[in-house]
Amino acid sequence: MMNNLSRKLNRSCYAVFAFILLCCAPTSLLRAEEATLLHVENGDRVMAFSRSDLEQLPQNSFKTTTIWTDGEIAFSGPSLTDVLATVGLDGQSVEAVAVNDYKTIIPAKLIGDRFPIVATRRNGDTFSRREKGPLWIVFPFDRSEDFQRELVFSSSVWQLTELHAVKD
């Protein structure tokens, strides 16, 4: 009898706990699409971006080919400049870090008002790690020979997870 009572109390406690968690937890914790995709850091100032955060920034899009994919792809997402501006990184070089710990410094001279973008979509759709996503720093490679240099290629970080301020 005591065993049955104990089990019922445990179930009740779990139910109450689950109810409180669901009622009080921020909705961003309950929605998988709101997971943090990118951390941007400028000293003590750090900002975490979900997909919807990135897609609320002004969007840029262009079609280009890349040396890593087949055919022309339409990429879209916010400019790297707009993402960096959220933490006060204007006109500054940044270190970009990928999920596999690939790191590179993107010089300030490569970061224009519109290009590169932090691509959140390929051909209108979100894309997975297997497809070099969910975030990829992309330049419009076909627009100019200036975008077809080793420095630009090495700055085109796919599976992007972090951006850090770098002192020039």
C-alpha positions as CSV (number, residue, x, y, z in Angstrom):
1,M,0.0,0.0,0.0
2,M,2.8,2.4,0.9
3,N,4.5,1.5,-2.4
4,N,1.4,2.4,-4.4
5,L,1.0,5.7,-2.5
6,S,4.7,6.5,-3.2
7,R,4.3,5.8,-6.9
8,K,1.3,8.0,-7.1
9,L,3.0,10.9,-5.3
10,N,6.0,10.5,-7.6
11,R,3.8,10.7,-10.7
12,S,2.0,13.7,-9.3
13,C,5.3,15.5,-8.6
14,Y,6.5,14.8,-12.1
15,A,3.3,16.1,-13.6
16,V,3.4,19.2,-11.5
17,F,7.0,19.8,-12.4
18,A,6.3,19.3,-16.1
19,F,3.4,21.7,-15.9
20,I,5.5,24.4,-14.2
21,L,8.3,23.9,-16.7
22,L,6.0,24.2,-19.7
23,C,4.2,27.3,-18.3
24,C,7.2,29.2,-17.1
25,A,9.9,28.3,-19.5
26,P,10.7,30.8,-22.2
27,T,9.1,29.8,-25.5
28,S,12.6,29.9,-27.2
29,L,13.6,26.9,-25.1
30,L,10.6,25.0,-26.3
31,R,11.0,25.5,-30.0
32,A,13.8,23.7,-31.7
33,E,14.0,26.2,-34.5
34,E,15.0,28.8,-32.0
35,A,18.2,27.1,-31.1
36,T,21.3,29.3,-31.1
37,L,23.2,29.0,-34.4
38,L,25.7,31.7,-34.0
39,H,27.6,33.5,-31.2
40,V,29.1,36.9,-32.0
41,E,31.6,38.3,-29.5
42,N,33.1,41.8,-29.0
43,G,35.1,41.6,-25.8
44,D,32.6,41.3,-23.0
45,R,29.6,41.8,-25.3
46,V,28.3,38.5,-26.6
47,M,25.1,38.0,-28.7
48,A,23.5,34.6,-29.5
49,F,21.6,34.4,-32.7
50,S,18.8,31.9,-33.6
51,R,17.7,31.5,-37.2
52,S,14.8,33.8,-36.7
53,D,17.1,36.5,-35.2
54,L,19.3,36.3,-38.3
55,E,16.3,36.4,-40.6
56,Q,15.0,39.5,-38.9
57,L,18.0,41.4,-40.1
58,P,17.9,43.0,-43.6
59,Q,18.4,40.2,-46.1
60,N,20.7,40.1,-49.2
61,S,20.6,37.6,-51.9
62,F,22.6,36.7,-55.0
63,K,23.3,33.8,-57.3
64,T,26.8,32.4,-57.7
65,T,28.8,29.3,-58.3
66,T,31.4,28.1,-55.7
67,I,34.5,26.0,-55.9
68,W,32.9,23.6,-53.4
69,T,29.5,23.0,-55.0
70,D,28.0,22.1,-58.3
71,G,26.1,24.7,-60.4
72,E,24.8,28.1,-59.6
73,I,23.1,28.6,-56.2
74,A,20.9,31.4,-54.9
75,F,22.3,32.3,-51.4
76,S,20.4,34.6,-49.0
77,G,21.0,36.0,-45.5
78,P,22.1,39.1,-43.7
79,S,25.3,40.9,-44.6
80,L,28.2,40.1,-42.3
81,T,28.4,43.8,-41.6
82,D,24.8,43.9,-40.2
83,V,25.5,40.8,-38.0
84,L,28.7,42.3,-36.6
85,A,27.1,45.7,-36.1
86,T,24.8,44.1,-33.5
87,V,27.7,43.9,-31.1
88,G,29.5,47.1,-32.2
89,L,31.9,45.5,-34.6
90,D,32.1,48.1,-37.3
91,G,35.0,48.2,-39.7
92,Q,37.0,45.6,-37.8
93,S,38.5,42.2,-38.7
94,V,36.9,39.2,-37.1
95,E,37.8,35.6,-36.5
96,A,35.3,33.1,-37.9
97,V,35.0,29.7,-36.3
98,A,33.3,26.6,-37.8
99,V,31.8,23.6,-36.1
100,N,34.9,21.6,-36.8
101,D,37.1,24.3,-35.1
102,Y,38.4,25.7,-38.5
103,K,39.3,29.3,-37.7
104,T,40.3,32.1,-40.0
105,I,40.7,35.8,-39.7
106,I,38.4,37.8,-42.1
107,P,40.2,41.1,-42.7
108,A,38.1,44.2,-42.4
109,K,38.9,45.1,-46.0
110,L,36.9,42.1,-47.2
111,I,33.8,43.0,-45.2
112,G,31.6,45.3,-47.3
113,D,28.2,46.8,-46.7
114,R,26.4,44.0,-48.7
115,F,29.0,41.2,-49.1
116,P,29.8,38.8,-47.7
117,I,26.6,37.5,-46.3
118,V,25.9,35.0,-43.6
119,A,23.9,32.7,-45.7
120,T,20.9,31.1,-43.9
121,R,19.3,29.8,-47.1
122,R,20.3,28.1,-50.4
123,N,17.8,28.3,-53.2
124,G,15.2,29.6,-50.7
125,D,15.6,26.7,-48.3
126,T,17.4,26.3,-45.0
127,F,20.4,23.9,-45.4
128,S,22.0,21.3,-43.1
129,R,25.6,20.7,-41.9
130,R,25.8,18.1,-44.7
131,E,25.2,20.9,-47.1
132,K,27.7,23.2,-45.5
133,G,25.1,24.8,-43.2
134,P,23.2,25.9,-41.4
135,L,25.3,29.1,-41.8
136,W,27.9,29.9,-44.4
137,I,29.8,33.1,-45.1
138,V,29.5,33.5,-48.8
139,F,30.8,36.0,-51.3
140,P,29.4,36.6,-54.8
141,F,32.3,34.8,-56.4
142,D,31.1,35.2,-60.0
143,R,30.7,39.0,-59.7
144,S,34.4,39.9,-59.8
145,E,37.9,38.5,-60.0
146,D,38.4,40.3,-56.6
147,F,36.2,37.5,-55.1
148,Q,38.2,34.7,-56.7
149,R,41.3,35.0,-54.5
150,E,42.7,32.6,-51.9
151,L,42.0,35.1,-49.1
152,V,38.4,35.3,-50.1
153,F,38.1,31.5,-50.4
154,S,39.7,30.9,-47.0
155,S,37.2,33.5,-45.5
156,S,34.2,31.6,-46.8
157,V,33.5,29.7,-43.7
158,W,30.8,27.1,-43.8
159,Q,29.2,25.5,-40.8
160,L,29.8,28.8,-39.0
161,T,29.2,28.9,-35.3
162,E,31.2,31.9,-33.9
163,L,32.5,35.3,-34.7
164,H,35.1,37.1,-32.5
165,A,36.5,40.6,-32.5
166,V,40.2,40.8,-33.6
167,K,42.4,43.7,-32.8
168,D,43.8,45.1,-36.1
